């Protein structure tokens, strides 16, 4: 019944030892990934990117700002001069929370008068929005109690009134936040895999060997392989976004045309990644293994699931080299916040530059493989 | 060795009236410190069927890759169809056809789609394309299979399809890297008849093989061993090489019982220089005038000697002997 058991165990062990690449994937990669992602996976929202519009600038308003900072939840990264600037920053996705302190704040506090502070919250990420909402309310409450404890008379309402206003996705629907991101991640993975498979298949089935002895030019070969997949990518993007809009009922606040434009840049970069993967892999299984290495960071570090601002610095920068990061920002910007071209162009530019660099390296390596 | 080679080359050139299609001069390729092809020189003339032989890993494929313009030589020079393989590799690729031992076409495309694809890759203008495709389909007699997926073809037909794809741009020179490896004997014979047809129509072939019967059919042969070309000439010239049958030695074919044991005994005899076992006979190389002694000894050892006759060397004898003397 167990005839040959030890022979198979022995043979299998030899296979594993003989294949250092797979051994590396088996032993080293999981540890590295756990380390990186372990730090990234964090739903305790801290360091929410916050902007301040302080029209008062006197002592009491500065105290209030300090309380926000000291809570540990808010990271003041921008100071604004007018409401317009703050709105733009929020639409661009630079800040998630905007604190607007009115000009008469200190005077009113000192006069024991009622004052309200407006908290603008970007509702696109419902987790972050909820946290910002709760913490700012708590800070308002604490500040009020502090003031009340010094006064003798008891006013009818709390002296400081935090007025949170959730912009974009005001219902804080999780689907509205998650599904655009999911679209980005899925597109990146599928298109990269398809492209790398198509090229590696030529290596695997030796058809490349026949092609290289023909007068086919290197660019003709490379672009000829990529263009049909650009077509596939465009259809795929359209169908994924269609499902998002009509099956999951995620409204698209911004311009669909602009979305298509940025998606084009993203596809270009992703095709390049597929090409790059194909130059490392000898067969489709290896291509799958390498793609898997790129897949996890796309899910965990891109801001798709976990807010990037809570990640440790090093991990955060890891996230910045994943193309999905920028595409997800663009998707959320257009779909949720009605962001325009000038709000998002820097994300598109980074994607484009990444694409050019990746294609350049990939084509260089590709030429070496076929030459 | 070089003495014989230059002597051979002298004969070879004087016999030929055709123009050279491949000219290789001191071609060398190194991979790191490993020398894959070591100063190989040879000439292939129009309409030759040049058979290139040698054990696996001796440098055959490396040489072919250099001649096809896809691998740069480390030193030396090669011209194919008059083009330098380094500076004019694109022209070289345009003017040659190449077929490898492994089926390297798209198995999920039909026969016609594959041929059509290569017709386009070679830039045959749309108007001539149909005509050219019909022509090669007729040459390889594949009309009934045009719409079959090429992955579903048998080995022999796959090779015919590969040949069609390699011929579609009318190359004057075809490189065939072990074209008959792994296909059945009948298909092998058919393929060779096809090559003869094409050769008669003016195509030159550079073909590698491990089969001696195929080597016999070539007009010229080159034998590469440990990266060096150690024999070069027509099959007849190679059989006459002094190294193969040294002065004072004769080659005999022995028919005998218990072949393996007989081999062992033969090699023990002082006047036997070499013995090679074939399927049912042994070829031995012995000193002239020792025949009687040989017969006597064999019979004394209790073997039954069926026949003993002097024979010219076969190509297999040639390569076995050359390989052994090269090792020494």
HADDOCK unambig.tbl for C-alpha pairs under 7 A between the chains (distance, minus, plus):
assign (segid A and resid 205 and name CA) (segid B and resid 104 and name CA) 6.57 0.50 0.50
assign (segid A and resid 206 and name CA) (segid B and resid 104 and name CA) 5.20 0.50 0.50
assign (segid A and resid 207 and name CA) (segid B and resid 104 and name CA) 4.31 0.50 0.50
assign (segid A and resid 207 and name CA) (segid B and resid 105 and name CA) 5.44 0.50 0.50
assign (segid A and resid 207 and name CA) (segid B and resid 106 and name CA) 6.83 0.50 0.50
assign (segid A and resid 210 and name CA) (segid B and resid 104 and name CA) 6.05 0.50 0.50
assign (segid A and resid 213 and name CA) (segid B and resid 68 and name CA) 6.43 0.50 0.50
assign (segid A and resid 213 and name CA) (segid B and resid 70 and name CA) 6.72 0.50 0.50
assign (segid A and resid 213 and name CA) (segid B and resid 93 and name CA) 5.86 0.50 0.50
assign (segid A and resid 213 and name CA) (segid B and resid 98 and name CA) 6.89 0.50 0.50
assign (segid A and resid 214 and name CA) (segid B and resid 93 and name CA) 5.42 0.50 0.50
assign (segid A and resid 214 and name CA) (segid B and resid 94 and name CA) 6.59 0.50 0.50
assign (segid A and resid 214 and name CA) (segid B and resid 122 and name CA) 6.83 0.50 0.50
assign (segid A and resid 215 and name CA) (segid B and resid 90 and name CA) 5.96 0.50 0.50
assign (segid A and resid 215 and name CA) (segid B and resid 93 and name CA) 5.39 0.50 0.50
assign (segid A and resid 215 and name CA) (segid B and resid 94 and name CA) 5.53 0.50 0.50
assign (segid A and resid 215 and name CA) (segid B and resid 122 and name CA) 6.40 0.50 0.50
assign (segid A and resid 216 and name CA) (segid B and resid 121 and name CA) 6.04 0.50 0.50
assign (segid A and resid 371 and name CA) (segid B and resid 70 and name CA) 6.09 0.50 0.50
